[in-house]
Amino acid sequence: MINRRLVLPALALLAVLIGYLVWNNLSDNLVYYLTPSEAVDQRGDYPPGERFRLGGLVEAEGIAEADGGVGFVVGDGATSVAVHYVGTVPQLFREGIGVVVEGSWEGDRFHSDLLLIHHDEQYRAPDGEGAYEVPTGGT
């Protein structure tokens, strides 16, 4: 018979080890983003070249093509940050939509190479009027 004095501490050690590995892997895979107000307030924590995510709404100050990408302003109602995104712009990208961009500070602008958009789950009919209805198969 296996000695109980060895089994219980071994099981406790195994549980702690598994808990540590799960917690460490989860925390490494969580990616948070900063609002424009937080990004400006914490700018000293993110020197040029250090990557982080910035999230907010695309402001109505205009979207302009610039240097192989697009320039726009992301805001949170209190602070605005100019963004230069290099890459292919998603089809649903427009003013007033929620975005998360990943990149780093480059002077007074945020330089990004990853653009994620937030869109609602409301689908419209092709003519733009009313909600989209899934066609039913007839028999």
C-alpha positions in Angstrom: 0.0 0.0 0.0 1.3 3.4 -0.9 2.1 5.6 2.0 -0.6 8.4 2.5 2.1 10.8 3.7 3.5 10.8 0.2 0.3 10.7 -1.9 -1.5 13.7 -0.4 1.5 16.2 -0.7 2.2 14.9 -4.2 -1.4 15.5 -5.3 -1.3 19.0 -3.7 1.9 19.8 -5.5 0.4 18.5 -8.8 -2.7 20.7 -8.3 -0.6 23.8 -7.6 1.6 23.1 -10.6 -1.4 22.6 -12.9 -3.1 25.7 -11.5 0.1 27.7 -12.1 0.5 26.5 -15.7 -3.2 27.3 -16.5 -3.0 30.8 -15.0 0.3 31.6 -16.7 -0.9 30.5 -20.1 -4.2 32.4 -19.8 -2.6 35.6 -18.7 -0.1 35.4 -21.6 -2.9 35.0 -24.1 -5.1 37.8 -22.8 -4.7 41.0 -24.8 -6.1 44.2 -23.4 -6.5 47.5 -25.2 -6.2 51.0 -24.0 -8.8 53.7 -24.7 -7.3 56.9 -26.2 -7.5 58.7 -22.8 -5.6 55.8 -21.2 -3.0 55.7 -24.0 -2.3 59.4 -23.7 -2.1 59.3 -19.9 0.2 56.2 -19.9 2.3 57.3 -22.9 5.5 57.2 -20.8 4.9 53.4 -20.2 4.8 52.8 -24.0 8.0 54.3 -25.6 8.2 54.5 -29.4 8.3 51.0 -30.9 6.6 49.2 -28.0 3.4 47.6 -29.2 0.0 47.8 -27.6 -3.6 47.9 -28.6 -5.7 51.0 -28.8 -9.5 50.9 -29.0 -12.2 53.5 -29.7 -14.6 55.0 -32.2 -13.5 56.3 -35.6 -14.2 60.0 -35.4 -16.0 62.0 -38.1 -12.9 64.1 -38.8 -12.4 62.2 -42.0 -10.6 59.2 -43.3 -7.8 59.9 -45.7 -5.6 57.6 -47.7 -1.9 58.0 -46.7 1.4 56.3 -47.4 0.1 52.8 -48.4 -2.7 52.8 -45.9 -5.2 55.1 -44.3 -5.1 57.9 -41.7 -8.0 58.5 -39.3 -8.7 59.6 -35.7 -9.8 57.3 -32.9 -11.6 58.8 -29.9 -13.4 57.9 -26.7 -15.4 61.1 -26.2 -12.7 62.8 -24.1 -9.4 62.3 -26.0 -8.6 61.7 -29.7 -5.5 60.0 -31.2 -4.4 60.2 -34.8 -3.8 56.8 -36.3 -1.9 55.8 -39.4 -2.8 52.2 -40.5 -0.7 50.4 -43.1 -2.5 47.5 -44.8 -5.8 46.5 -46.4 -8.8 48.3 -44.9 -11.7 46.1 -44.0 -14.8 46.6 -46.2 -17.0 47.7 -43.3 -14.5 50.3 -42.0 -16.2 53.8 -41.8 -16.7 56.8 -39.5 -18.4 56.1 -36.2 -17.5 52.4 -36.1 -15.6 50.8 -33.2 -12.1 49.7 -33.9 -9.1 48.2 -32.2 -5.7 48.9 -33.7 -2.4 47.4 -32.7 0.9 49.1 -33.1 3.1 51.7 -31.4 3.6 55.4 -31.0 5.5 57.2 -33.8 5.8 60.8 -32.8 2.4 62.2 -32.0 0.7 59.5 -34.2 -0.2 55.9 -33.5 1.3 53.7 -36.2 -0.7 50.5 -36.7 -0.4 47.3 -38.9 -3.4 45.5 -37.4 -7.0 46.9 -37.7 -10.0 45.1 -36.1 -13.4 46.5 -36.6 -16.5 46.0 -34.5 -19.8 45.7 -36.3 -23.3 45.0 -35.1 -25.2 41.8 -35.9 -28.0 43.6 -37.6 -28.1 42.6 -41.2 -30.0 44.7 -43.8 -31.8 43.8 -46.9 -29.8 44.4 -50.1 -31.7 47.6 -50.8 -30.8 48.9 -47.3 -34.3 49.0 -46.0 -35.6 46.8 -43.2 -34.0 43.8 -41.6 -32.7 40.9 -43.7 -34.9 37.8 -43.7 -33.5 34.4 -44.5 -35.4 33.0 -47.5 -37.3 29.8 -46.7 -37.2 26.8 -49.0 -40.5 26.1 -50.6 -41.9 22.6 -51.3 
